[in-house]
Amino acid sequence: MFQSILLDSTSGTLKEWFQNLWNDTGFVVDYSRFEGYSLGIWGCLIMLVVACFLVYLAVVKKFEPMLLVGIAFGAFLINIPGAYDALMAGPANGQPGGLFWYLYKGVEWVIFPPLIFLGIGAMTDFGPLIANPKSLLLGAAAQVGIFLALLIALLIGFTPQEAGAIGIIGGADGPTAIYVTSRLAPNLMGPIAIAAYSYMALVPVIQPPIMKLLTTDKERKIRMEQLRPVSKKEKIMFPIIVTGIVGIVLPSALPLLGMLMLGNLFKESGVVPRLVKTASNELINIVTILLGVVVGTKAFAPYFLTLKTLKILFLGVFACGVLLGKLMCKLSRGKINPLIGAAGVSAVPMAARVVQDVGRQYDPENYLLMHAMGPNVAGVIGSAIAAGVLLAIL
């Protein structure tokens, strides 16, 4: 019977089979359906090169490899000619959608970022912040960059919602940037996510020159007093009190901040080691894999290769923590090393380690790491609160 079908010239079955196979390849993709896009297949080839470069940064340069490897490969997958419909098409005509159409619901329905924060909370020690509450101001100061970037974005033509999503990049917090963007400007997810994680990865490159520019040699050598011991009771009460206060004042911040504090309460309670292990290892690792790949798929050439993308990459570099650190140094009559202000961005613990490294360049016996961890974890809280403010306003 099979032979008769192949030999039946009137049926055209063999020709149709080959035609269907050809139509399913990436050689005949119609890019004209993407409004405003004119690069055709060449744009996808450019993005394939960009994706390979991101893999290089993650693997060779060790720039945020935990997420950047997934983002890079997601961008590679989605830009293979013809792959978009297979991966991202929604359900239609009784047929299921593409794999990443379903996985992206974890971002679209803002599930993944709060789960990441749960894991971060389970790994974070708020002791340095509790011991030195003034470091909260340094964490808050770094978030000024968020609103500075927002204002500039408004001035150059972005909508208020887009400007809010772009501004959050200034906090150097990838999950928060993804969370806010998914709510305010999902069309900008690709460039904002890549800009946010690129900025986080480049903190060791961007911050030291700024720190050295804004401080003197004498200020960089300041040795700070040892932090007081923090009791277990204080550590347990901290996440409960912070969640209660922020929850009343700014409920919009609770999805991120509440999960951050829940993870920290697991850790500090000392009675749920299995939950701490799961949140800080298995759970956060699984979500990180899914989040990275699905965010990478938003870097599809017709949506990514635009003038907006270049503007977004430029606007993600504003942060102001060192300036407040310098002011606090003056007010404390030289008792606070202004370098710790640079740790106010949310890249934990990378920003604190950068402060430690820069400080030891000028005084090898000066240990600023624990002092810098206060502003660093304050920056995580500050970015979550800033996200809540943006969502409440916009």
C-alpha positions as CSV (number, residue, x, y, z in Angstrom):
1,M,0.0,0.0,0.0
2,F,2.9,2.4,0.9
3,Q,4.4,1.7,-2.5
4,S,1.2,2.5,-4.3
5,I,0.9,5.8,-2.5
6,L,4.4,6.8,-3.5
7,L,3.8,5.8,-7.1
8,D,0.4,7.5,-7.4
9,S,1.3,10.6,-9.4
10,T,-2.2,12.0,-8.9
11,S,-2.0,12.1,-5.1
12,G,1.1,14.3,-4.9
13,T,1.7,12.8,-1.5
14,L,5.5,12.5,-1.8
15,K,5.8,16.0,-3.0
16,E,3.6,17.3,-0.2
17,W,5.7,15.5,2.4
18,F,8.9,17.1,1.1
19,Q,7.2,20.5,0.8
20,N,6.0,20.2,4.5
21,L,9.5,19.2,5.6
22,W,11.0,22.2,3.7
23,N,8.5,24.6,5.1
24,D,9.4,23.5,8.6
25,T,13.1,24.4,8.2
26,G,14.7,27.7,9.2
27,F,15.4,28.5,5.6
28,V,12.0,29.7,4.7
29,V,11.1,31.7,7.9
30,D,8.9,34.8,7.2
31,Y,10.3,37.6,9.3
32,S,8.1,40.2,7.7
33,R,5.4,39.3,10.3
34,F,7.4,41.0,13.0
35,E,6.4,44.6,12.7
36,G,9.2,47.1,12.3
37,Y,11.9,44.4,11.9
38,S,13.9,44.6,8.7
39,L,17.1,42.6,9.3
40,G,15.6,39.2,8.4
41,I,17.7,36.1,9.1
42,W,20.8,38.3,9.5
43,G,19.4,39.7,12.8
44,C,19.1,36.1,14.2
45,L,22.7,35.4,13.1
46,I,23.9,38.5,14.9
47,M,22.1,37.4,18.1
48,L,23.6,33.9,17.8
49,V,27.0,35.6,17.9
50,V,25.9,37.7,20.9
51,A,24.7,34.6,22.6
52,C,28.1,32.9,22.1
53,F,29.8,36.0,23.5
54,L,27.6,35.8,26.6
55,V,28.6,32.2,27.0
56,Y,32.3,33.3,26.7
57,L,31.7,35.9,29.5
58,A,30.0,33.4,31.7
59,V,32.4,30.5,31.2
60,V,35.8,32.2,30.6
61,K,35.4,35.5,32.5
62,K,33.1,34.0,35.2
63,F,30.6,36.9,34.9
64,E,27.5,35.7,36.9
65,P,27.8,32.2,35.4
66,M,24.9,30.8,37.5
67,L,22.4,32.7,35.4
68,L,24.3,34.0,32.4
69,V,25.0,30.5,31.0
70,G,21.2,29.8,31.0
71,I,20.4,33.3,29.6
72,A,23.0,32.9,26.9
73,F,21.8,29.5,25.8
74,G,18.2,30.6,25.9
75,A,19.1,33.5,23.6
76,F,21.0,31.0,21.3
77,L,18.0,28.6,21.2
78,I,15.4,31.2,20.3
79,N,17.5,32.8,17.5
80,I,18.1,29.6,15.6
81,P,16.1,30.4,12.4
82,G,12.7,28.7,12.7
83,A,13.0,27.9,16.4
84,Y,10.7,30.7,17.6
85,D,7.4,29.1,16.7
86,A,8.5,25.7,18.0
87,L,9.6,27.1,21.3
88,M,7.3,30.0,22.0
89,A,4.1,29.4,20.1
90,G,1.0,29.4,22.3
91,P,-1.7,26.6,22.2
92,A,-3.8,26.7,19.1
93,N,-6.3,24.5,17.2
94,G,-6.2,21.9,20.0
95,Q,-2.4,21.6,19.8
96,P,-0.1,22.3,22.9
97,G,2.1,25.3,22.9
98,G,5.9,25.4,22.8
99,L,7.9,24.4,25.9
100,F,9.1,27.9,26.7
101,W,5.6,29.3,26.3
102,Y,4.7,27.3,29.4
103,L,7.9,27.9,31.3
104,Y,7.7,31.6,30.8
105,K,4.5,31.6,32.9
106,G,6.8,31.4,35.9
107,V,8.1,34.9,34.9
108,E,4.8,36.3,33.6
109,W,2.9,35.2,36.7
110,V,5.8,36.5,38.9
111,I,6.5,33.1,40.5
112,F,10.2,32.6,39.8
113,P,11.7,35.9,41.2
114,P,10.1,35.5,44.7
115,L,11.3,31.9,44.9
116,I,14.8,33.2,44.1
117,F,14.4,35.6,47.0
118,L,13.4,32.8,49.3
119,G,16.7,31.1,48.5
120,I,18.7,34.3,49.0
121,G,17.1,34.9,52.3
122,A,18.0,31.4,53.4
123,M,21.7,32.1,52.6
124,T,21.8,35.7,54.0
125,D,23.1,36.8,57.4
126,F,21.5,40.1,58.4
127,G,23.8,40.2,61.5
128,P,26.1,43.0,60.2
129,L,23.0,45.1,59.3
130,I,21.4,44.6,62.7
131,A,24.8,45.4,64.4
132,N,25.1,48.7,62.4
133,P,21.6,50.0,61.5
134,K,23.1,53.1,59.9
135,S,24.1,50.8,57.0
136,L,20.5,50.8,56.0
137,L,21.0,54.4,54.8
138,L,23.8,53.2,52.6
139,G,21.7,50.5,51.1
140,A,18.9,53.1,50.5
141,A,21.3,55.5,48.9
142,A,22.4,53.0,46.3
143,Q,18.7,52.8,45.3
144,V,18.8,56.5,44.4
145,G,20.3,55.2,41.1
146,I,17.0,53.5,40.3
147,F,15.1,56.7,40.4
148,L,17.8,58.6,38.5
149,A,17.7,56.1,35.7
150,L,13.9,56.3,35.7
151,L,14.0,60.1,35.3
152,I,16.5,59.9,32.5
153,A,14.5,57.1,30.7
154,L,11.4,59.4,30.9
155,L,13.4,62.3,29.4
156,I,14.5,60.2,26.4
157,G,11.1,59.0,25.5
158,F,10.2,55.8,27.4
159,T,6.7,55.4,28.8
160,P,6.4,55.7,32.6
161,Q,6.0,51.9,32.9
162,E,9.0,51.2,30.7
163,A,11.1,53.8,32.6
164,G,10.2,52.1,35.9
165,A,11.3,48.7,34.6
166,I,14.5,50.2,33.3
167,G,15.2,52.1,36.5
168,I,15.3,49.0,38.6
169,I,18.4,47.9,36.8
170,G,20.3,50.5,38.8
171,G,19.9,48.4,42.0
172,A,22.1,45.6,40.4
173,D,19.5,43.0,41.4
174,G,18.5,40.6,38.6
175,P,15.4,38.9,40.1
176,T,14.0,42.2,41.2
177,A,14.5,43.6,37.7
178,I,12.7,40.6,36.2
179,Y,9.9,40.9,38.7
180,V,9.2,44.6,38.0
181,T,9.6,44.2,34.2
182,S,7.2,41.3,34.1
183,R,4.6,43.6,35.8
184,L,5.3,46.9,34.0
185,A,6.9,46.3,30.6
186,P,7.1,42.6,29.6
187,N,8.0,43.6,26.1
188,L,11.4,44.8,27.4
189,M,12.2,41.6,29.3
190,G,15.1,40.5,27.1
191,P,17.2,43.7,27.1
192,I,16.4,44.6,30.8
193,A,17.3,41.1,32.1
194,I,20.5,41.0,30.1
195,A,21.4,44.6,31.2
196,A,20.6,43.8,34.9
197,Y,22.7,40.7,35.0
198,S,25.5,42.3,32.9
199,Y,25.6,45.1,35.4
200,M,25.7,42.7,38.3
201,A,28.5,40.8,36.7
202,L,30.5,44.0,36.0
203,V,30.3,45.3,39.6
204,P,34.0,44.3,40.1
205,V,34.9,46.3,37.0
206,I,32.6,49.3,37.3
207,Q,32.7,50.0,41.1
208,P,36.5,50.3,41.9
209,P,37.2,53.3,39.6
210,I,34.1,55.1,41.0
211,M,35.2,54.3,44.6
212,K,38.7,55.6,44.0
213,L,37.4,58.7,42.2
214,L,35.1,59.7,45.0
215,T,37.3,59.0,48.0
216,T,40.7,60.1,49.1
217,D,43.7,57.9,50.0
218,K,43.3,58.8,53.7
219,E,39.5,57.8,53.6
220,R,40.2,54.5,52.0
221,K,42.6,53.6,54.9
222,I,40.1,54.2,57.6
223,R,39.7,51.2,60.0
224,M,36.3,50.8,61.5
225,E,35.4,49.5,64.9
226,Q,34.6,45.8,65.2
227,L,30.8,45.1,65.0
228,R,29.0,44.1,68.2
229,P,27.8,40.5,68.5
230,V,24.2,40.0,67.5
231,S,22.0,37.6,69.5
232,K,19.9,34.9,68.0
233,K,16.8,36.6,69.4
234,E,17.6,39.7,67.4
235,K,18.1,37.7,64.2
236,I,14.8,35.9,64.6
237,M,12.9,39.1,65.4
238,F,14.4,41.1,62.5
239,P,12.7,39.4,59.5
240,I,9.3,39.4,61.4
241,I,9.6,43.1,62.3
242,V,10.8,44.2,58.8
243,T,8.0,42.2,57.1
244,G,5.4,43.7,59.4
245,I,6.5,47.3,58.9
246,V,7.0,47.1,55.2
247,G,3.8,45.1,54.7
248,I,1.7,47.8,56.3
249,V,3.4,50.7,54.6
250,L,4.1,49.1,51.2
251,P,2.2,45.9,50.5
252,S,3.4,45.9,46.9
253,A,6.9,44.9,48.1
254,L,5.7,41.8,50.0
255,P,6.0,39.2,47.2
256,L,9.8,39.8,47.1
257,L,10.5,41.1,50.6
258,G,8.2,38.6,52.3
259,M,9.9,35.6,50.7
260,L,13.3,37.0,51.4
261,M,12.4,37.3,55.1
262,L,10.8,33.9,55.2
263,G,14.0,32.3,53.9
264,N,16.0,34.2,56.5
265,L,13.6,33.2,59.3
266,F,14.1,29.5,58.2
267,K,17.8,30.1,58.6
268,E,17.9,31.9,61.8
269,S,15.3,29.8,63.6
270,G,17.7,26.9,63.6
271,V,14.8,24.4,63.8
272,V,14.2,23.6,60.1
273,P,17.6,22.7,58.6
274,R,16.0,20.6,55.8
275,L,14.0,23.6,54.7
276,V,17.0,25.8,54.8
277,K,19.0,23.3,52.7
278,T,16.2,23.0,50.2
279,A,15.6,26.7,49.8
280,S,19.3,27.6,49.5
281,N,20.3,24.7,47.3
282,E,17.8,22.5,45.4
283,L,14.9,25.1,45.0
284,I,17.0,28.1,44.1
285,N,19.1,26.0,41.7
286,I,16.1,24.6,39.9
287,V,14.4,28.0,39.6
288,T,17.7,29.6,38.5
289,I,18.0,27.2,35.6
290,L,14.4,27.8,34.5
291,L,14.5,31.6,35.0
292,G,17.8,32.0,33.1
293,V,16.7,30.0,30.0
294,V,13.3,31.5,29.7
295,V,14.6,35.0,30.2
296,G,17.2,34.3,27.5
297,T,14.4,33.4,25.0
298,K,13.1,36.9,25.2
299,A,16.3,38.1,23.5
300,F,14.8,37.2,20.1
301,A,16.3,39.3,17.3
302,P,13.1,41.1,16.1
303,Y,12.4,42.3,19.7
304,F,16.0,42.7,20.9
305,L,17.8,44.5,18.1
306,T,16.2,47.9,18.5
307,L,17.3,51.3,19.5
308,K,15.5,50.8,22.8
309,T,17.9,48.0,23.7
310,L,20.9,50.3,23.4
311,K,19.3,52.9,25.5
312,I,18.4,50.4,28.2
313,L,22.0,49.0,28.3
314,F,23.2,52.6,28.8
315,L,20.7,53.5,31.6
316,G,21.6,50.6,33.8
317,V,24.8,52.0,35.3
318,F,23.6,54.6,37.8
319,A,24.3,54.1,41.5
320,C,25.1,56.6,44.3
321,G,26.0,54.7,47.5
322,V,29.6,56.0,47.7
323,L,28.5,59.6,48.0
324,L,26.4,58.9,51.1
325,G,29.3,56.9,52.5
326,K,31.5,59.9,52.1
327,L,29.0,62.1,53.9
328,M,28.6,59.6,56.8
329,C,32.4,59.6,57.0
330,K,32.4,63.3,57.5
331,L,29.6,63.3,60.0
332,S,31.2,60.5,62.0
333,R,34.5,62.4,62.1
334,G,36.4,59.7,60.2
335,K,35.0,56.6,61.9
336,I,33.2,55.3,58.8
337,N,35.1,54.2,55.7
338,P,33.2,55.6,52.8
339,L,34.1,52.7,50.6
340,I,31.4,50.6,52.3
341,G,28.8,52.8,50.6
342,A,29.6,51.1,47.3
343,A,28.3,47.8,48.7
344,G,24.8,49.3,48.8
345,V,23.9,47.7,45.5
346,S,22.1,44.4,45.7
347,A,24.8,42.1,44.2
348,V,25.4,39.9,47.3
349,P,28.1,39.2,48.4
350,M,30.1,40.4,45.3
351,A,29.8,44.1,46.1
352,A,31.0,43.6,49.7
353,R,34.0,41.6,48.4
354,V,34.9,44.4,46.0
355,V,34.9,46.8,48.9
356,Q,37.2,44.5,50.9
357,D,39.6,44.1,47.9
358,V,39.8,47.9,47.3
359,G,40.3,48.6,50.9
360,R,43.1,46.1,51.3
361,Q,44.9,47.6,48.3
362,Y,45.6,50.7,50.5
363,D,45.9,48.9,53.9
364,P,46.5,45.1,53.7
365,E,45.4,44.7,57.3
366,N,42.1,46.6,57.0
367,Y,39.1,44.2,57.0
368,L,36.0,45.8,55.7
369,L,34.1,42.8,54.6
370,M,31.7,42.5,57.5
371,H,31.2,46.2,57.6
372,A,30.4,46.1,53.9
373,M,27.9,43.3,54.3
374,G,25.6,45.6,56.2
375,P,25.0,47.9,53.3
376,N,25.1,45.0,50.9
377,V,22.2,43.1,52.5
378,A,20.4,46.5,53.1
379,G,20.7,46.9,49.3
380,V,18.7,43.7,48.8
381,I,16.0,45.0,51.1
382,G,16.2,48.4,49.5
383,S,15.7,47.1,46.0
384,A,12.7,45.1,47.0
385,I,11.2,48.2,48.6
386,A,12.0,50.3,45.6
387,A,10.3,47.7,43.4
388,G,7.2,48.0,45.6
389,V,7.2,51.7,45.3
390,L,7.5,51.6,41.5
391,L,4.6,49.0,41.3
392,A,2.5,51.1,43.6
393,I,3.0,54.3,41.7
394,L,3.0,52.9,38.1
